[in-house]
Amino acid sequence: MINPQMLTLLRESRGLSGAKLAELSQIPQPTLSKMENGLAPLDPARLMQIAEVLDYPIEAFAWTDPVYGFGHAAFYHRKQQALPQTTLRKIQANVNLTRIRLERLLRSIVVDAEYPVPVLDGVEFGGPAGAARAVRAQWRIPMGPIEDMMAVIERAGIIVVRTSLESPKISAISIDAIGTYPPLILLNTGMSADRERFTLAHELAHLVLHSAVAAPDEAEDEANSFASEFLMPAAEIRVQLKGITLERAAQLKRVWKVAMSAIIRRARDLGTIDETRYRSLNVSISQKGWRKVEPVEIPRDEPSIVTALVDVHLREHGYTVEELAQVVALSSAEFGARFDVAPLPPKREVGASRSHLRAVL
């Protein structure tokens, strides 16, 4: 039985309008519209035409998983709403499909969370910065810089996936845990390592603070404040920011693993430099061409849970890549690209990330 809602979702995931799919599949658009609304049957021949155009196995059109919108206001920020509706629908479709695929991979494996993701009222903690301190305390993060932000996120059971989000205007999307679906952060590809770390902290703020409705601009400001305190606690970094220069910012970037621009912004927000000095430093950054690429590189934190999920299925559950691709309704080529499937290393080289996973008997 074909699910009309899934037909629409799969079409939107490829960025196609109904008219374009009708043209490519040589199915009259009124007929296709009725199919998507459940008013006309999708016979096997036409289903084959549509599946071929969209490059999805036929089985995917029968999925009955629920489709969700984005729960917090951050996605509806003006930067996102400036994107074309076709792009926004493509993003939403691919986020849903990513979640559905991960749920299928998790049916026989549980991701153990060392610490829960709390839902906090920032007002009760004195604002977003206070909430960030509370999360650091609850997660027992030691004083000083966070060595591996990705590991911190994954220890809370949050799954991180790098994927194209179609536009540099969107750094990431975070989705709360719903039913059997774990919390999920999708990072846009192409970001620098320091920006990724700040983005992870920013999206964590949305998960912690914005499960309820919030004004988009307010939610973004709160998430930035949370992320700054989470990565650069005021009580520890303030003294290091006095008399900040570009050279000093570069030194501190190696220590705190955040962008020089973020360190300079932190100095202004904590009052160790005034607005005039802040603007002067930013002018210098722009003149040196460091706005997009800064001179100091830091190691990139790598997600591990999804890689470990695939590894367990291939190595211990006896799946082939082709069979695992079938489980998540992708071609083998697209599965390999989306899940970064590489030749299996020897067992002794499998990372400690496997400790996050537990088989369901």
Secondary structure, 3 states (H helix, E strand, C coil): CCCHHHHHHHHHHCCCCHHHHHHHHCCCHHHHHHHHCCCCCCCHHHHHHHHHHHCCCHHHHHCCCCCCCCCCHHHHCHHHHCCCHHHHHHHHHHHHHHHHHHHHHCCCEEECCCCCCCCCCHHHHCCHHHHHHHHHHHCCCCCCCCCCHHHHHHHCCCEEEEECCCCCCCCEEEECCECCECCEEEEECCCCHHHHHHHHHHHHHHHHHCCCCCCHHHHHHHHHHHHHHHHCCHHHHHHHHCCCCHHHHHHHHHHHCCCHHHHHHHHHHCCCCCHHHHHHHHHHHHHCCCCCCCCCCCCCCCCCHHHHHHHHHHHHCCCCHHHHHHHCCCCHHHHHHHCCCCCCCCHHHCCHHHHHEEECC
